[in-house]
Amino acid sequence: MAAPPSPPPPPPPAPLSLLPTPLPTPSLPPPPPVRVDISTHGFIPQTFGSSATPSYWASILKTSVDALRPVYHNDSCPHWSLPPPVGQPGTVLARDGPSLDYLPSFNTRGPVVPQTLWRPIYPRTRELHVDHSPLCLPIFFIQQDAEGVGIPVLEALRKKTHTLRDSYSPVELGGKTTTQLRIRWSGYPESHRQLQIRDETQDRNPIALGRLATHVAKSMQRFFDAPGVPDSKADPRWRVGAGGIQLQDVILIGVVHTSAGTWQPILQLSRSLP
């Protein structure tokens, strides 16, 4: 009996050009970028709250901050600045305008210390010293190597301020000889101290930025030495002293002009709250 015929060989594979093209895997659109807002995310609103911040900017700029269209710079020290000044066509007066506020970093640091914005009690005094008085832009302590904003209080107390940008440059603090620094730490009575803001030379020049940082650090030391009795309803996480926040936990970020003759510090913790 003859053997059955062998099966025919399989057909050759189809050319690649004839293979069906796989459909692309559907993907979700990328999330929209987070918009950082100077009235919400900066050190100043983190200190005084978003409700008091418009009043602060109005007293400094004599208009709303949004009306001036601040420019956000997402660089090594993210910050907002005034738009660059406008010159004649074809001329460049500056890369950007003066800095207004910086974006806090919480990667290796704790929260910004909340305070209440100081204002004169009487309306007429407020008109004279806030509404109709020229106030200075905020002053920030920026590290030279662009490692961030601020200097630890203990370093400023030891006068190790050479690491600050423009440490030896004079700072404009309102043109007076002295000024008040008011610390309004959450839950504690206000602590205030008179600062000498002109040097001892015959010309009585404004003090340098590094010396200002040391003055502010001494005021912080005085507050921590005698903080007063905290409010019974205060948040216990902001308690200072033994078992609470220590002076070595505080970073000086800068100072803001809240009234003619009055400044307040901007502060951040170097660690998280419990």
Summary of the structure (lengths in Angstrom):
residues: 274
radius of gyration: 28.7
end to end distance: 94.3
largest distance: 129.7
contacts: 707
relative contact order: 0.15
helix: 21%
strand: 21%
